[in-house]
Amino acid sequence: PTATARPVVPVLPSLDLPLAGRSAALARLHAEYERLARHGGVILIHGESGMGKSRLLHEFVARHTGLTLAGAFHADGHTLPYAALIQALRATLTNQSLWSAVPAHWRGELLPLLPELRAIVPGTPTPLSLAASLARQHLYTALNQTFRAFAGNNAIVLCLDDLHLADEATLNWLRSLAAHWNDVPLVIMAATTTITRE
């Protein structure tokens, strides 16, 4: 089937990284992370399918000593809101101290995405009952506050593979994040396939 166009996500500052040689690209990736670590930002790795974008992400994660979260989008993921974010956050659930640093109110707002949080951190409250539009914005804030608490005084990395397959809900969160970038010490590294249309 023909791929549908995905909305552009206006997250800045950013860097486009076409893959020209894995060693050089990996070194540049580390350098750009260091540049963005203080205030956050996004690094976009793009290219045609099969060029090694996912491998580059994996190699960065293997070498990075700070906190790194990773999630991937899939072809059937358009019907699964926040699937890659859930995958990334679920991998941290074994670290109770990490989640204990997140204010209880914001932990509670993530229960629709991570219902097992209540078992990991007892006392996590029930999410507020809000109108849909307010609940969505509250969830965005909860995600941002969670990443901020995870980071402490150091930036964290969120690797998102196959961004071109991202669901609309995740893209909307990224758009919201762009307006609050300086508040969240988060560096997003995203790999996306360049789609050529005839």
N, C-alpha and C positions, 0 to 999 in steps of 0.2 A: 504493500500500500504506500501511497505517496505521503511523505512526512509533512506535517502541518507546521506552519511558521510559529516560532515561539517568541513571546515578547522580549524585547531588550530589557535587561536589568541595569538601571543606571546607578551602579555602585562605583564611587570614586574615592580616593585615587586608585588607579588601576594600571596594570601592565599587561600587554599582550605578549605572549611568549611562543612564537612559532618554534617548532622543534627542528633544530639544525644539527645537532650532535649532542648526544645525551650528557656527556661529561660537562660540556660547556653550558648546556641548558640547566643542568643540576646546580652548577656553581652560580649561575645567574639567579636561579630560584632562591638559593640560600641568601645571596646578597640582597635581593629584593625583599625577602622576609625581614632581614635586619633593618632595612630602610623603613618598612611599614610597621614594625613591631610596636613602636611607641604609641601611635595613634590609630592603628588598624587600617585595613584596606583590603582590596581584592586583587589577586593575581590570576589572570585568565590564561590557561594553556590551551591553545587551539590548533587544529590541524585536521587532516583527513583521517578517516578510520584506519587503524592499523599502524599509525606512526609512533606509537609508544607513549602516548600521553598518560595512560593509566600507570604504566610502569614507572614513569618519572615521578608521579605522585607517590607511589609505593616506596621508591628509593628515598624520596625526601623524608617520608614518615620514618623509615628505618634508621635514618641518620640524625633526625631531630631529637634533641634531648629534652625539650619542653613538652608540655601537655599538648597532645595532638588527637583530635577526634576525626573520624572518617566515616563517610556514608556514600552510597552510590545510588543513582537513579536507574530505573529499568524501563524497558519499552512498555510494560503494562502499568507503570507507576502513576500515570496521569489520573487514575481513579483512587490512588492511595495518598491522601494529603500528608505532607511532611514525612514521607517514608524515609528519605535519606537522613533527615534530622533525628528521627526516632532511632534509626539504626546507630547513628553516631552517639547519641545520648545513652542508649541502652547499654552500650559497651562500658559505660562508666558506673553502672549501678552496683558493681562490687566494691566501689570505693565510698564507703559511708561517710568518711570525713569530708570528702569532696562535696557531697550533697548536703551535709550538715552546714556548710558555709553559705548555702543558698537560703535567704530568708524564707521562713515557713510559708508566708502568704504566697510567694511566687512559686514555691514548690507545689503548692496546692493547685495553682492554675495550670500546671503541667500534667496533672492526673489524667485528663482525657487522652493525652499522648502516651503517658507512662504510668498506667494504673498500678504497677508493681512498686512505685515509689513509696506508697504508704507502708508496705512491708519493710522496705529498706530503711526508711527514716520514720519511725513511729511518731505520731502526733501531727503528720502532714494534714492540713485542713482541707475541707471540701472546697472546690472552686466556687467563686461567687456566681450567683444566678443573674446573668446580664442579657440584654438584648443582643442579637447576633452580631451586629456591627461593633458594639462595645466589647463583647466577649472576644472577638477576633483581635482587636487592638490590645486587649488585656493579655492575650496569649503572646502576641509579639513582644510586649514589654516583659513578660515572664521569661521568654527565651533570652532576651537581651540581658536581663538581670542575672539569669543563671550563668551565662557565659562570662559576665563580669565577675561574679562570685568565684567561678572556677579559676579565673585568671589571677585574681589577687593583684599583685604588683607586676605581673609578667603577662605578656600577650600569649594567647593560645591560638592554635591553628585548627581550622575546620576545613578538611579536604572533602570536596564534593566531586565525585566522578560522574561523567556523562551528564553535564548540566543541561545539554540540549534536550534531554528527556525529562526535565524537571516538571513537577506538577504545579498548577497555578497557585496553590496555597503557599508553597515554598517560595515561589517567585514574588508573591505579594509581601512575604516577610522580608525578603532581601530588599525590596523597594523601600519598605519601612525602615530597615536598618540603615539604609543610605542616608536618611535624614538625621540619624543619631550616631553616626560613625564615631565621633570623638568620645562618646560616652561608653563605648564598648571596645576594650582592647582585644580585638579579634581580627586575625588575618585569615581570610578565606582564600583557599587555593582551589580553583575549579578547572576541570578539564572538560572541554566541549569539542564535539566533532563539527567541522565545517561542512555544511550541507550545500552542495551546488545544485541550483535549480536550472532545469533546461527551459 
